[in-house]
Amino acid sequence: MKGLEDITLNAAKFYKRKRRNNWRLNYHLEAPFGLVNDPNGLAQYKGKYYIFFQWNPFRCEHKFKHWGLFTTEDFINYSYPKAVLAPTNRYDKNGVYSGSGYAMEDRLELLYTGNVKNKYGKREAYQCRAICDEYGNVEKKGIVVGKIPKGYTAYFRDPNIFERNGKYYFMIGAQTKDLKGRALLYSSENFEKWNYEGEIKTSYDNFGYIWECPALLNIEGKDVLIFSPQGLEREEFRYQNIYQAGYIVGELNFDTLEFKHGEFKELDFGTDFYAPQSFKDEKGRVIMFGWMGLPEEEQYHPTVNKGWVHCLTMPRELKLINGKLIQKPLIEMKELRKDKIESLEKVEIVSWKSDNVMENSYELVLDVEKYESSLFEIKLALGEIEYASLKIDFTKNYGVFDNSAMAKGLKSFRKFKLNNLKDKIKVHMFMDKSAVEIFLNDGETVVSSRIYPKEGSNGLEIISYEGKLKIDKLDIWSLGGFKFNE
Ligand code: FRU
């Protein structure tokens, strides 16, 4: 196995070369080679943002999980990715799995799961500590929780640190022996010794067979438990992907561990979103990255043949409004705007096509009114033989993201409800080569998907069905990319 330094050097070579490829991303974090999954260890430490991620630098398979690291001060200029944790110890030999970070005065504390398959092929899980310094050097400190609490299987992973009332805690994903997903809580005074507090008692007794990446946030005085359950049944408007990622909002009693909460809500309705992680920055913003991918779906991504797969979402700011998480692209993303290539105001259309989108790297802001139309469609990545589509149905109050007319990649159809449409909708869309993120109605509903357009499939068209649609405002900017430096 290649060592961390070799991987880091090879990554740097990749960034020094001029990259030109249809599907390589401009402003989404991706790996130069191998497979990327969950964002890990998110934190701001000494003014710098640390974005670690799950990385198999060798192959496009869920094996050999390392931690990679990007750092940035402004979410535009990034360091080259560094490989910082490798699965080389007996307690993490089958994967340095997901975990989190917590910035202290003099160090960045990290916790992760050491995934081990023992000699009988049985899974073991160890919660391990590591420390990162201000130069991004990471040092392993070994196991801090070696035992799985009674009654749970070895799907015991993804410790997520937070602080409450002067004490440190981590939430961790678990599975009961009768195969039900759970989140467990640990506490500590010092990051070295962790005490098992118990299981979080939610009203979701039977809600998937495992909960991955649980994390407790405090937003506007409310407790928000974000987690990624596996095993929910697909419904017409919900749970359409193989696995889900969402949250419950309420109040956690730290003495009894009872969590009074509302209904589970999904964070994203596109084809590619899982295992998000969030942190609070020094400005008090709650910032989230998700993995723009899903486990067991690599076969749908044609980049696998080119030796790389998946990326992270753009950074999003989370706000809690009326019990609902609202997601907006981080304000820094505006710095990527180059030229305003389209600008319309108060026009009625049956169909409209852009002549100015030359590359799949743009941001679109569209405010429309139903007017006479019952349904409208935005066709993107439009080429001679293909397109992806977002449809908004004003009469039935739902939206659809449809990949099925794309030549390559997953062919899918994702349907989601839109509340309070009131005959108007705001669409804020970021198209980045092979990734699209759509924020509807100021971030109330988000749809993130990978699409793999052919060379030249970068058309954009808006079509209204059964009458005219009124465009109150349409702006499109071409976007530049993130910059990477040593
Ligand atoms: C989520 C997950 C985590 C695990 C990691 C391994 O995508 O399965 O539960 O720690 O990926 O890469």
Boltz pocket constraint, residues with backbone or C-beta under 6 A from the ligand:
constraints:
  - pocket:
      binder: B
      contacts: [[A, 37], [A, 38], [A, 54], [A, 65], [A, 96], [A, 97], [A, 98], [A, 99], [A, 113], [A, 157], [A, 158], [A, 212], [A, 213], [A, 274], [A, 275], [A, 295]]
      max_distance: 6.0
